[in-house]
Amino acid sequence: MSTERDKLENDEEVTVTLTLEDDSEIECSVVTIFDAGEHSYIALLPTTGEDAESGTVYLYRYVETEDGEPELENIADDDEYELASEAFDEFLDSSEFDELITEDET
């Protein structure tokens, strides 16, 4: 069974549909799934609308059930959100660095 992490590691584009608090739905691309502290997190980038245009990224706690099904949980604690946000920023910095190296090598 292929997990969401496996798909991302194989450079497959993975999308999810989020249902927001107001029951509206938004389609998002999975940017990455990453670990920070004791939990895993997922970064989602909306594919349409104002949030997509502004580059807004949604962060959620990421859990896989025993069946390998992904579940997203809200991050309610400010300290936990800060930890996840900083880890995601480090991922972005690393990704940009990796892209620069790849571009220089070509």
Gaussian input, Z-matrix of N, CA and C with variables (Angstrom, degrees):
# hf/3-21g

backbone

0 1
 N
 C     1     B1
 C     2     B2     1     A1
 N     3     B3     2     A2     1     D1
 C     4     B4     3     A3     2     D2
 C     5     B5     4     A4     3     D3
 N     6     B6     5     A5     4     D4
 C     7     B7     6     A6     5     D5
 C     8     B8     7     A7     6     D6
 N     9     B9     8     A8     7     D7
 C    10    B10     9     A9     8     D8
 C    11    B11    10    A10     9     D9
 N    12    B12    11    A11    10    D10
 C    13    B13    12    A12    11    D11
 C    14    B14    13    A13    12    D12
 N    15    B15    14    A14    13    D13
 C    16    B16    15    A15    14    D14
 C    17    B17    16    A16    15    D15
 N    18    B18    17    A17    16    D16
 C    19    B19    18    A18    17    D17
 C    20    B20    19    A19    18    D18
 N    21    B21    20    A20    19    D19
 C    22    B22    21    A21    20    D20
 C    23    B23    22    A22    21    D21
 N    24    B24    23    A23    22    D22
 C    25    B25    24    A24    23    D23
 C    26    B26    25    A25    24    D24
 N    27    B27    26    A26    25    D25
 C    28    B28    27    A27    26    D26
 C    29    B29    28    A28    27    D27
 N    30    B30    29    A29    28    D28
 C    31    B31    30    A30    29    D29
 C    32    B32    31    A31    30    D30
 N    33    B33    32    A32    31    D31
 C    34    B34    33    A33    32    D32
 C    35    B35    34    A34    33    D33
 N    36    B36    35    A35    34    D34
 C    37    B37    36    A36    35    D35
 C    38    B38    37    A37    36    D36
 N    39    B39    38    A38    37    D37
 C    40    B40    39    A39    38    D38
 C    41    B41    40    A40    39    D39
 N    42    B42    41    A41    40    D40
 C    43    B43    42    A42    41    D41
 C    44    B44    43    A43    42    D42
 N    45    B45    44    A44    43    D43
 C    46    B46    45    A45    44    D44
 C    47    B47    46    A46    45    D45
 N    48    B48    47    A47    46    D46
 C    49    B49    48    A48    47    D47
 C    50    B50    49    A49    48    D48
 N    51    B51    50    A50    49    D49
 C    52    B52    51    A51    50    D50
 C    53    B53    52    A52    51    D51
 N    54    B54    53    A53    52    D52
 C    55    B55    54    A54    53    D53
 C    56    B56    55    A55    54    D54
 N    57    B57    56    A56    55    D55
 C    58    B58    57    A57    56    D56
 C    59    B59    58    A58    57    D57
 N    60    B60    59    A59    58    D58
 C    61    B61    60    A60    59    D59
 C    62    B62    61    A61    60    D60
 N    63    B63    62    A62    61    D61
 C    64    B64    63    A63    62    D62
 C    65    B65    64    A64    63    D63
 N    66    B66    65    A65    64    D64
 C    67    B67    66    A66    65    D65
 C    68    B68    67    A67    66    D66
 N    69    B69    68    A68    67    D67
 C    70    B70    69    A69    68    D68
 C    71    B71    70    A70    69    D69
 N    72    B72    71    A71    70    D70
 C    73    B73    72    A72    71    D71
 C    74    B74    73    A73    72    D72
 N    75    B75    74    A74    73    D73
 C    76    B76    75    A75    74    D74
 C    77    B77    76    A76    75    D75
 N    78    B78    77    A77    76    D76
 C    79    B79    78    A78    77    D77
 C    80    B80    79    A79    78    D78
 N    81    B81    80    A80    79    D79
 C    82    B82    81    A81    80    D80
 C    83    B83    82    A82    81    D81
 N    84    B84    83    A83    82    D82
 C    85    B85    84    A84    83    D83
 C    86    B86    85    A85    84    D84
 N    87    B87    86    A86    85    D85
 C    88    B88    87    A87    86    D86
 C    89    B89    88    A88    87    D87
 N    90    B90    89    A89    88    D88
 C    91    B91    90    A90    89    D89
 C    92    B92    91    A91    90    D90
 N    93    B93    92    A92    91    D91
 C    94    B94    93    A93    92    D92
 C    95    B95    94    A94    93    D93
 N    96    B96    95    A95    94    D94
 C    97    B97    96    A96    95    D95
 C    98    B98    97    A97    96    D96
 N    99    B99    98    A98    97    D97
 C   100   B100    99    A99    98    D98
 C   101   B101   100   A100    99    D99
 N   102   B102   101   A101   100   D100
 C   103   B103   102   A102   101   D101
 C   104   B104   103   A103   102   D102
 N   105   B105   104   A104   103   D103
 C   106   B106   105   A105   104   D104
 C   107   B107   106   A106   105   D105
 N   108   B108   107   A107   106   D106
 C   109   B109   108   A108   107   D107
 C   110   B110   109   A109   108   D108
 N   111   B111   110   A110   109   D109
 C   112   B112   111   A111   110   D110
 C   113   B113   112   A112   111   D111
 N   114   B114   113   A113   112   D112
 C   115   B115   114   A114   113   D113
 C   116   B116   115   A115   114   D114
 N   117   B117   116   A116   115   D115
 C   118   B118   117   A117   116   D116
 C   119   B119   118   A118   117   D117
 N   120   B120   119   A119   118   D118
 C   121   B121   120   A120   119   D119
 C   122   B122   121   A121   120   D120
 N   123   B123   122   A122   121   D121
 C   124   B124   123   A123   122   D122
 C   125   B125   124   A124   123   D123
 N   126   B126   125   A125   124   D124
 C   127   B127   126   A126   125   D125
 C   128   B128   127   A127   126   D126
 N   129   B129   128   A128   127   D127
 C   130   B130   129   A129   128   D128
 C   131   B131   130   A130   129   D129
 N   132   B132   131   A131   130   D130
 C   133   B133   132   A132   131   D131
 C   134   B134   133   A133   132   D132
 N   135   B135   134   A134   133   D133
 C   136   B136   135   A135   134   D134
 C   137   B137   136   A136   135   D135
 N   138   B138   137   A137   136   D136
 C   139   B139   138   A138   137   D137
 C   140   B140   139   A139   138   D138
 N   141   B141   140   A140   139   D139
 C   142   B142   141   A141   140   D140
 C   143   B143   142   A142   141   D141
 N   144   B144   143   A143   142   D142
 C   145   B145   144   A144   143   D143
 C   146   B146   145   A145   144   D144
 N   147   B147   146   A146   145   D145
 C   148   B148   147   A147   146   D146
 C   149   B149   148   A148   147   D147
 N   150   B150   149   A149   148   D148
 C   151   B151   150   A150   149   D149
 C   152   B152   151   A151   150   D150
 N   153   B153   152   A152   151   D151
 C   154   B154   153   A153   152   D152
 C   155   B155   154   A154   153   D153
 N   156   B156   155   A155   154   D154
 C   157   B157   156   A156   155   D155
 C   158   B158   157   A157   156   D156
 N   159   B159   158   A158   157   D157
 C   160   B160   159   A159   158   D158
 C   161   B161   160   A160   159   D159
 N   162   B162   161   A161   160   D160
 C   163   B163   162   A162   161   D161
 C   164   B164   163   A163   162   D162
 N   165   B165   164   A164   163   D163
 C   166   B166   165   A165   164   D164
 C   167   B167   166   A166   165   D165
 N   168   B168   167   A167   166   D166
 C   169   B169   168   A168   167   D167
 C   170   B170   169   A169   168   D168
 N   171   B171   170   A170   169   D169
 C   172   B172   171   A171   170   D170
 C   173   B173   172   A172   171   D171
 N   174   B174   173   A173   172   D172
 C   175   B175   174   A174   173   D173
 C   176   B176   175   A175   174   D174
 N   177   B177   176   A176   175   D175
 C   178   B178   177   A177   176   D176
 C   179   B179   178   A178   177   D177
 N   180   B180   179   A179   178   D178
 C   181   B181   180   A180   179   D179
 C   182   B182   181   A181   180   D180
 N   183   B183   182   A182   181   D181
 C   184   B184   183   A183   182   D182
 C   185   B185   184   A184   183   D183
 N   186   B186   185   A185   184   D184
 C   187   B187   186   A186   185   D185
 C   188   B188   187   A187   186   D186
 N   189   B189   188   A188   187   D187
 C   190   B190   189   A189   188   D188
 C   191   B191   190   A190   189   D189
 N   192   B192   191   A191   190   D190
 C   193   B193   192   A192   191   D191
 C   194   B194   193   A193   192   D192
 N   195   B195   194   A194   193   D193
 C   196   B196   195   A195   194   D194
 C   197   B197   196   A196   195   D195
 N   198   B198   197   A197   196   D196
 C   199   B199   198   A198   197   D197
 C   200   B200   199   A199   198   D198
 N   201   B201   200   A200   199   D199
 C   202   B202   201   A201   200   D200
 C   203   B203   202   A202   201   D201
 N   204   B204   203   A203   202   D202
 C   205   B205   204   A204   203   D203
 C   206   B206   205   A205   204   D204
 N   207   B207   206   A206   205   D205
 C   208   B208   207   A207   206   D206
 C   209   B209   208   A208   207   D207
 N   210   B210   209   A209   208   D208
 C   211   B211   210   A210   209   D209
 C   212   B212   211   A211   210   D210
 N   213   B213   212   A212   211   D211
 C   214   B214   213   A213   212   D212
 C   215   B215   214   A214   213   D213
 N   216   B216   215   A215   214   D214
 C   217   B217   216   A216   215   D215
 C   218   B218   217   A217   216   D216
 N   219   B219   218   A218   217   D217
 C   220   B220   219   A219   218   D218
 C   221   B221   220   A220   219   D219
 N   222   B222   221   A221   220   D220
 C   223   B223   222   A222   221   D221
 C   224   B224   223   A223   222   D222
 N   225   B225   224   A224   223   D223
 C   226   B226   225   A225   224   D224
 C   227   B227   226   A226   225   D225
 N   228   B228   227   A227   226   D226
 C   229   B229   228   A228   227   D227
 C   230   B230   229   A229   228   D228
 N   231   B231   230   A230   229   D229
 C   232   B232   231   A231   230   D230
 C   233   B233   232   A232   231   D231
 N   234   B234   233   A233   232   D232
 C   235   B235   234   A234   233   D233
 C   236   B236   235   A235   234   D234
 N   237   B237   236   A236   235   D235
 C   238   B238   237   A237   236   D236
 C   239   B239   238   A238   237   D237
 N   240   B240   239   A239   238   D238
 C   241   B241   240   A240   239   D239
 C   242   B242   241   A241   240   D240
 N   243   B243   242   A242   241   D241
 C   244   B244   243   A243   242   D242
 C   245   B245   244   A244   243   D243
 N   246   B246   245   A245   244   D244
 C   247   B247   246   A246   245   D245
 C   248   B248   247   A247   246   D246
 N   249   B249   248   A248   247   D247
 C   250   B250   249   A249   248   D248
 C   251   B251   250   A250   249   D249
 N   252   B252   251   A251   250   D250
 C   253   B253   252   A252   251   D251
 C   254   B254   253   A253   252   D252
 N   255   B255   254   A254   253   D253
 C   256   B256   255   A255   254   D254
 C   257   B257   256   A256   255   D255
 N   258   B258   257   A257   256   D256
 C   259   B259   258   A258   257   D257
 C   260   B260   259   A259   258   D258
 N   261   B261   260   A260   259   D259
 C   262   B262   261   A261   260   D260
 C   263   B263   262   A262   261   D261
 N   264   B264   263   A263   262   D262
 C   265   B265   264   A264   263   D263
 C   266   B266   265   A265   264   D264
 N   267   B267   266   A266   265   D265
 C   268   B268   267   A267   266   D266
 C   269   B269   268   A268   267   D267
 N   270   B270   269   A269   268   D268
 C   271   B271   270   A270   269   D269
 C   272   B272   271   A271   270   D270
 N   273   B273   272   A272   271   D271
 C   274   B274   273   A273   272   D272
 C   275   B275   274   A274   273   D273
 N   276   B276   275   A275   274   D274
 C   277   B277   276   A276   275   D275
 C   278   B278   277   A277   276   D276
 N   279   B279   278   A278   277   D277
 C   280   B280   279   A279   278   D278
 C   281   B281   280   A280   279   D279
 N   282   B282   281   A281   280   D280
 C   283   B283   282   A282   281   D281
 C   284   B284   283   A283   282   D282
 N   285   B285   284   A284   283   D283
 C   286   B286   285   A285   284   D284
 C   287   B287   286   A286   285   D285
 N   288   B288   287   A287   286   D286
 C   289   B289   288   A288   287   D287
 C   290   B290   289   A289   288   D288
 N   291   B291   290   A290   289   D289
 C   292   B292   291   A291   290   D290
 C   293   B293   292   A292   291   D291
 N   294   B294   293   A293   292   D292
 C   295   B295   294   A294   293   D293
 C   296   B296   295   A295   294   D294
 N   297   B297   296   A296   295   D295
 C   298   B298   297   A297   296   D296
 C   299   B299   298   A298   297   D297
 N   300   B300   299   A299   298   D298
 C   301   B301   300   A300   299   D299
 C   302   B302   301   A301   300   D300
 N   303   B303   302   A302   301   D301
 C   304   B304   303   A303   302   D302
 C   305   B305   304   A304   303   D303
 N   306   B306   305   A305   304   D304
 C   307   B307   306   A306   305   D305
 C   308   B308   307   A307   306   D306
 N   309   B309   308   A308   307   D307
 C   310   B310   309   A309   308   D308
 C   311   B311   310   A310   309   D309
 N   312   B312   311   A311   310   D310
 C   313   B313   312   A312   311   D311
 C   314   B314   313   A313   312   D312
 N   315   B315   314   A314   313   D313
 C   316   B316   315   A315   314   D314
 C   317   B317   316   A316   315   D315

   B1=1.4458
   B2=1.5286
   B3=1.2973
   B4=1.4494
   B5=1.5254
   B6=1.3362
   B7=1.4552
   B8=1.5263
   B9=1.3260
   B10=1.4719
   B11=1.5253
   B12=1.3169
   B13=1.4708
   B14=1.5230
   B15=1.3328
   B16=1.4682
   B17=1.5198
   B18=1.3205
   B19=1.4616
   B20=1.5236
   B21=1.3315
   B22=1.4651
   B23=1.5216
   B24=1.3322
   B25=1.4589
   B26=1.5218
   B27=1.3280
   B28=1.4585
   B29=1.5239
   B30=1.3230
   B31=1.4617
   B32=1.5170
   B33=1.3460
   B34=1.4565
   B35=1.5202
   B36=1.3272
   B37=1.4584
   B38=1.5142
   B39=1.3205
   B40=1.4523
   B41=1.5228
   B42=1.3344
   B43=1.4586
   B44=1.5226
   B45=1.3252
   B46=1.4601
   B47=1.5206
   B48=1.3119
   B49=1.4544
   B50=1.5166
   B51=1.3232
   B52=1.4598
   B53=1.5170
   B54=1.3157
   B55=1.4537
   B56=1.5196
   B57=1.3294
   B58=1.4564
   B59=1.5279
   B60=1.3348
   B61=1.4622
   B62=1.5254
   B63=1.3335
   B64=1.4653
   B65=1.5336
   B66=1.3403
   B67=1.4683
   B68=1.5248
   B69=1.3319
   B70=1.4619
   B71=1.5226
   B72=1.3165
   B73=1.4568
   B74=1.5169
   B75=1.3143
   B76=1.4536
   B77=1.5319
   B78=1.3218
   B79=1.4647
   B80=1.5237
   B81=1.3380
   B82=1.4582
   B83=1.5204
   B84=1.3189
   B85=1.4597
   B86=1.5203
   B87=1.3133
   B88=1.4611
   B89=1.5315
   B90=1.3329
   B91=1.4607
   B92=1.5238
   B93=1.3230
   B94=1.4611
   B95=1.5163
   B96=1.3112
   B97=1.4572
   B98=1.5166
   B99=1.3310
   B100=1.4562
   B101=1.5240
   B102=1.3201
   B103=1.4558
   B104=1.5270
   B105=1.3276
   B106=1.4658
   B107=1.5217
   B108=1.3154
   B109=1.4613
   B110=1.5203
   B111=1.3158
   B112=1.4649
   B113=1.5254
   B114=1.3252
   B115=1.4610
   B116=1.5245
   B117=1.3271
   B118=1.4586
   B119=1.5184
   B120=1.3242
   B121=1.4583
   B122=1.5174
   B123=1.3188
   B124=1.4544
   B125=1.5251
   B126=1.3190
   B127=1.4649
   B128=1.5205
   B129=1.3200
   B130=1.4692
   B131=1.5175
   B132=1.3301
   B133=1.4613
   B134=1.5258
   B135=1.3417
   B136=1.4728
   B137=1.5246
   B138=1.3412
   B139=1.4620
   B140=1.5159
   B141=1.3334
   B142=1.4681
   B143=1.5188
   B144=1.3217
   B145=1.4561
   B146=1.5123
   B147=1.3369
   B148=1.4602
   B149=1.5223
   B150=1.3400
   B151=1.4617
   B152=1.5229
   B153=1.3219
   B154=1.4633
   B155=1.5215
   B156=1.3204
   B157=1.4626
   B158=1.5229
   B159=1.3345
   B160=1.4640
   B161=1.5246
   B162=1.3424
   B163=1.4637
   B164=1.5241
   B165=1.3206
   B166=1.4562
   B167=1.5223
   B168=1.3137
   B169=1.4602
   B170=1.5238
   B171=1.3293
   B172=1.4606
   B173=1.5158
   B174=1.3274
   B175=1.4587
   B176=1.5215
   B177=1.3323
   B178=1.4628
   B179=1.5170
   B180=1.3272
   B181=1.4532
   B182=1.5312
   B183=1.3232
   B184=1.4637
   B185=1.5177
   B186=1.3303
   B187=1.4621
   B188=1.5223
   B189=1.3208
   B190=1.4624
   B191=1.5131
   B192=1.3294
   B193=1.4567
   B194=1.5227
   B195=1.3182
   B196=1.4642
   B197=1.5275
   B198=1.3366
   B199=1.4615
   B200=1.5241
   B201=1.3322
   B202=1.4496
   B203=1.5176
   B204=1.3368
   B205=1.4663
   B206=1.5272
   B207=1.3218
   B208=1.4647
   B209=1.5247
   B210=1.3252
   B211=1.4553
   B212=1.5183
   B213=1.3146
   B214=1.4550
   B215=1.5132
   B216=1.3267
   B217=1.4531
   B218=1.5222
   B219=1.3198
   B220=1.4625
   B221=1.5214
   B222=1.3098
   B223=1.4620
   B224=1.5263
   B225=1.3267
   B226=1.4600
   B227=1.5288
   B228=1.3077
   B229=1.4658
   B230=1.5324
   B231=1.3279
   B232=1.4662
   B233=1.5274
   B234=1.3321
   B235=1.4649
   B236=1.5239
   B237=1.3294
   B238=1.4594
   B239=1.5301
   B240=1.3362
   B241=1.4679
   B242=1.5307
   B243=1.3238
   B244=1.4639
   B245=1.5267
   B246=1.3251
   B247=1.4618
   B248=1.5259
   B249=1.3390
   B250=1.4688
   B251=1.5286
   B252=1.3161
   B253=1.4643
   B254=1.5268
   B255=1.3173
   B256=1.4614
   B257=1.5312
   B258=1.3278
   B259=1.4688
   B260=1.5233
   B261=1.3335
   B262=1.4591
   B263=1.5269
   B264=1.3399
   B265=1.4701
   B266=1.5255
   B267=1.3366
   B268=1.4605
   B269=1.5259
   B270=1.3378
   B271=1.4678
   B272=1.5258
   B273=1.3464
   B274=1.4631
   B275=1.5202
   B276=1.3349
   B277=1.4610
   B278=1.5197
   B279=1.3129
   B280=1.4599
   B281=1.5208
   B282=1.3342
   B283=1.4666
   B284=1.5184
   B285=1.3321
   B286=1.4612
   B287=1.5139
   B288=1.3355
   B289=1.4521
   B290=1.5215
   B291=1.3402
   B292=1.4595
   B293=1.5248
   B294=1.3257
   B295=1.4703
   B296=1.5160
   B297=1.3364
   B298=1.4557
   B299=1.5204
   B300=1.3329
   B301=1.4680
   B302=1.5274
   B303=1.3252
   B304=1.4565
   B305=1.5199
   B306=1.3360
   B307=1.4552
   B308=1.5272
   B309=1.3459
   B310=1.4541
   B311=1.5173
   B312=1.3345
   B313=1.4589
   B314=1.5163
   B315=1.3314
   B316=1.4664
   B317=1.5110
   A1=109.26
   A2=116.96
   A3=123.02
   A4=110.04
   A5=116.74
   A6=120.83
   A7=109.68
   A8=115.24
   A9=119.85
   A10=110.16
   A11=117.01
   A12=119.99
   A13=110.74
   A14=116.60
   A15=120.58
   A16=110.78
   A17=116.34
   A18=120.23
   A19=110.71
   A20=116.65
   A21=119.85
   A22=111.40
   A23=116.45
   A24=120.31
   A25=111.59
   A26=117.56
   A27=121.88
   A28=111.90
   A29=116.40
   A30=124.05
   A31=113.78
   A32=116.59
   A33=120.14
   A34=108.35
   A35=116.82
   A36=119.26
   A37=108.06
   A38=114.93
   A39=121.45
   A40=107.80
   A41=116.06
   A42=120.28
   A43=109.48
   A44=114.62
   A45=121.77
   A46=108.30
   A47=115.89
   A48=121.23
   A49=107.87
   A50=116.27
   A51=121.94
   A52=109.39
   A53=116.41
   A54=121.66
   A55=106.43
   A56=116.44
   A57=121.57
   A58=110.74
   A59=116.15
   A60=121.77
   A61=112.84
   A62=117.28
   A63=120.26
   A64=111.88
   A65=116.47
   A66=125.05
   A67=114.00
   A68=117.56
   A69=119.17
   A70=108.00
   A71=116.48
   A72=121.44
   A73=109.74
   A74=115.33
   A75=120.95
   A76=108.31
   A77=115.19
   A78=121.63
   A79=108.33
   A80=116.29
   A81=121.40
   A82=111.06
   A83=115.59
   A84=121.64
   A85=108.21
   A86=115.57
   A87=119.82
   A88=107.44
   A89=116.35
   A90=120.92
   A91=109.30
   A92=115.52
   A93=120.75
   A94=109.88
   A95=114.71
   A96=123.03
   A97=104.91
   A98=116.85
   A99=120.28
   A100=110.36
   A101=115.26
   A102=121.60
   A103=108.86
   A104=114.29
   A105=121.42
   A106=106.67
   A107=115.79
   A108=118.32
   A109=109.93
   A110=115.68
   A111=121.05
   A112=113.52
   A113=118.30
   A114=120.60
   A115=111.52
   A116=114.20
   A117=121.91
   A118=107.89
   A119=115.71
   A120=121.63
   A121=109.29
   A122=114.78
   A123=120.83
   A124=107.96
   A125=115.80
   A126=122.25
   A127=107.83
   A128=115.50
   A129=121.79
   A130=110.23
   A131=115.52
   A132=122.80
   A133=108.45
   A134=117.92
   A135=119.73
   A136=110.69
   A137=116.29
   A138=120.58
   A139=112.69
   A140=118.03
   A141=121.61
   A142=109.64
   A143=115.32
   A144=120.90
   A145=113.56
   A146=114.41
   A147=121.43
   A148=112.53
   A149=116.90
   A150=119.73
   A151=111.65
   A152=117.23
   A153=120.80
   A154=110.23
   A155=115.74
   A156=120.35
   A157=112.09
   A158=116.54
   A159=120.37
   A160=112.63
   A161=116.91
   A162=119.98
   A163=113.34
   A164=116.89
   A165=121.01
   A166=110.05
   A167=116.50
   A168=122.06
   A169=107.78
   A170=115.41
   A171=121.52
   A172=108.88
   A173=116.60
   A174=121.96
   A175=109.47
   A176=115.52
   A177=122.57
   A178=109.25
   A179=116.51
   A180=119.97
   A181=106.39
   A182=115.55
   A183=122.16
   A184=109.84
   A185=115.83
   A186=121.86
   A187=107.55
   A188=116.52
   A189=120.44
   A190=108.30
   A191=116.32
   A192=121.51
   A193=109.53
   A194=116.36
   A195=120.71
   A196=111.00
   A197=117.00
   A198=122.05
   A199=112.42
   A200=117.53
   A201=121.36
   A202=114.15
   A203=116.85
   A204=120.81
   A205=109.78
   A206=117.32
   A207=119.63
   A208=111.74
   A209=114.97
   A210=122.07
   A211=107.83
   A212=115.91
   A213=121.40
   A214=108.80
   A215=115.81
   A216=121.42
   A217=108.51
   A218=116.34
   A219=120.45
   A220=109.86
   A221=115.61
   A222=121.72
   A223=105.81
   A224=116.22
   A225=121.25
   A226=112.45
   A227=116.97
   A228=121.49
   A229=110.79
   A230=117.07
   A231=121.30
   A232=112.28
   A233=116.88
   A234=119.72
   A235=111.05
   A236=116.68
   A237=120.36
   A238=110.16
   A239=116.81
   A240=119.67
   A241=110.11
   A242=116.96
   A243=120.91
   A244=110.37
   A245=117.02
   A246=121.79
   A247=110.79
   A248=116.53
   A249=121.13
   A250=110.83
   A251=116.44
   A252=121.13
   A253=111.17
   A254=116.98
   A255=120.26
   A256=111.24
   A257=116.73
   A258=119.93
   A259=110.62
   A260=117.38
   A261=120.55
   A262=110.52
   A263=117.32
   A264=120.54
   A265=110.88
   A266=116.95
   A267=120.23
   A268=110.66
   A269=116.69
   A270=120.88
   A271=109.51
   A272=116.79
   A273=120.39
   A274=111.16
   A275=116.54
   A276=120.04
   A277=110.75
   A278=117.24
   A279=122.21
   A280=110.89
   A281=116.52
   A282=120.91
   A283=110.94
   A284=116.58
   A285=119.65
   A286=110.07
   A287=118.05
   A288=121.88
   A289=110.32
   A290=116.52
   A291=120.57
   A292=111.00
   A293=118.04
   A294=120.93
   A295=110.69
   A296=117.56
   A297=120.35
   A298=110.79
   A299=116.94
   A300=120.51
   A301=109.63
   A302=117.07
   A303=121.19
   A304=110.34
   A305=117.57
   A306=120.68
   A307=110.99
   A308=117.58
   A309=120.88
   A310=112.07
   A311=117.17
   A312=121.31
   A313=112.39
   A314=117.76
   A315=120.42
   A316=111.13
   D1=129.30
   D2=-178.69
   D3=-88.08
   D4=126.96
   D5=178.18
   D6=-91.47
   D7=170.33
   D8=177.54
   D9=-61.16
   D10=-39.41
   D11=178.50
   D12=-61.17
   D13=-42.77
   D14=179.10
   D15=-59.72
   D16=-43.76
   D17=-179.61
   D18=-62.38
   D19=-42.72
   D20=179.15
   D21=-64.84
   D22=-41.04
   D23=-179.90
   D24=-64.92
   D25=-25.20
   D26=177.29
   D27=-93.72
   D28=16.10
   D29=178.21
   D30=59.58
   D31=27.11
   D32=173.58
   D33=-80.24
   D34=140.87
   D35=175.39
   D36=-79.16
   D37=126.03
   D38=-178.65
   D39=-117.44
   D40=130.46
   D41=177.23
   D42=-123.08
   D43=154.25
   D44=175.53
   D45=-136.07
   D46=155.42
   D47=174.43
   D48=-107.79
   D49=118.64
   D50=178.53
   D51=-92.98
   D52=139.80
   D53=170.27
   D54=-105.05
   D55=116.39
   D56=-176.38
   D57=-82.61
   D58=173.29
   D59=-177.14
   D60=-58.01
   D61=-29.80
   D62=-179.72
   D63=-89.17
   D64=13.73
   D65=-179.88
   D66=69.14
   D67=8.41
   D68=172.83
   D69=-78.52
   D70=156.04
   D71=-179.24
   D72=-115.84
   D73=146.96
   D74=178.93
   D75=-140.19
   D76=132.38
   D77=178.15
   D78=-84.89
   D79=132.95
   D80=-178.13
   D81=-132.53
   D82=146.58
   D83=170.22
   D84=-89.97
   D85=141.89
   D86=176.11
   D87=-81.01
   D88=119.02
   D89=178.50
   D90=-79.11
   D91=-50.32
   D92=179.42
   D93=-166.83
   D94=160.50
   D95=168.69
   D96=-117.91
   D97=128.27
   D98=-173.45
   D99=-141.29
   D100=160.11
   D101=178.63
   D102=-103.21
   D103=143.75
   D104=174.13
   D105=-152.93
   D106=127.20
   D107=-177.16
   D108=62.41
   D109=-131.14
   D110=-175.80
   D111=-94.60
   D112=1.07
   D113=-172.83
   D114=-127.74
   D115=167.29
   D116=170.76
   D117=-105.19
   D118=150.55
   D119=-178.28
   D120=-133.69
   D121=160.48
   D122=178.16
   D123=-128.33
   D124=138.19
   D125=176.92
   D126=-108.82
   D127=125.11
   D128=-176.86
   D129=-119.31
   D130=135.85
   D131=179.58
   D132=-115.02
   D133=116.08
   D134=178.27
   D135=-57.01
   D136=144.41
   D137=-177.96
   D138=-94.98
   D139=-16.25
   D140=179.51
   D141=-141.61
   D142=165.86
   D143=174.87
   D144=87.96
   D145=-175.69
   D146=-177.22
   D147=-61.70
   D148=-40.48
   D149=-179.23
   D150=-63.89
   D151=-34.01
   D152=177.43
   D153=-67.75
   D154=-42.78
   D155=-178.88
   D156=-66.76
   D157=-33.57
   D158=-178.36
   D159=-87.15
   D160=-9.10
   D161=179.78
   D162=79.79
   D163=21.07
   D164=178.37
   D165=-62.95
   D166=134.09
   D167=178.09
   D168=-117.86
   D169=134.12
   D170=176.68
   D171=-97.62
   D172=133.67
   D173=176.32
   D174=-112.43
   D175=132.65
   D176=177.44
   D177=-134.98
   D178=154.49
   D179=169.61
   D180=-72.40
   D181=137.24
   D182=-175.83
   D183=-114.07
   D184=128.36
   D185=179.44
   D186=-135.29
   D187=141.72
   D188=172.28
   D189=-108.56
   D190=132.45
   D191=178.73
   D192=-70.23
   D193=174.01
   D194=177.94
   D195=-59.60
   D196=-27.51
   D197=178.77
   D198=-83.95
   D199=1.15
   D200=-179.42
   D201=82.88
   D202=9.06
   D203=179.00
   D204=-81.57
   D205=133.96
   D206=179.72
   D207=-75.48
   D208=143.49
   D209=173.09
   D210=-131.51
   D211=139.45
   D212=176.96
   D213=-109.31
   D214=137.12
   D215=178.93
   D216=-124.84
   D217=140.19
   D218=175.78
   D219=-63.78
   D220=147.06
   D221=174.66
   D222=-97.22
   D223=103.63
   D224=-173.36
   D225=-88.47
   D226=-24.91
   D227=-175.27
   D228=-90.31
   D229=128.86
   D230=-178.43
   D231=-60.89
   D232=-40.16
   D233=-179.70
   D234=-65.86
   D235=-40.16
   D236=178.17
   D237=-65.74
   D238=-41.32
   D239=178.85
   D240=-62.64
   D241=-41.46
   D242=179.21
   D243=-61.37
   D244=-42.38
   D245=177.95
   D246=-60.69
   D247=-47.47
   D248=179.93
   D249=-64.58
   D250=-41.20
   D251=-179.29
   D252=-63.89
   D253=-43.53
   D254=178.97
   D255=-65.28
   D256=-39.61
   D257=178.03
   D258=-64.82
   D259=-38.83
   D260=177.95
   D261=-66.68
   D262=-40.41
   D263=176.36
   D264=-59.73
   D265=-40.41
   D266=177.73
   D267=-64.40
   D268=-38.89
   D269=176.32
   D270=-59.84
   D271=-46.16
   D272=-179.76
   D273=-61.62
   D274=-44.93
   D275=179.11
   D276=-60.19
   D277=-42.88
   D278=179.40
   D279=-65.35
   D280=-41.30
   D281=179.97
   D282=-64.42
   D283=-42.81
   D284=178.98
   D285=-64.07
   D286=-40.14
   D287=178.03
   D288=-62.83
   D289=-44.74
   D290=178.87
   D291=-61.65
   D292=-39.89
   D293=178.87
   D294=-65.42
   D295=-38.74
   D296=178.97
   D297=-63.95
   D298=-42.09
   D299=179.09
   D300=-63.25
   D301=-44.77
   D302=-179.19
   D303=-62.55
   D304=-42.27
   D305=179.94
   D306=-65.33
   D307=-38.48
   D308=-179.50
   D309=-68.98
   D310=-29.69
   D311=-177.72
   D312=-77.87
   D313=-19.17
   D314=-176.85
   D315=-88.99

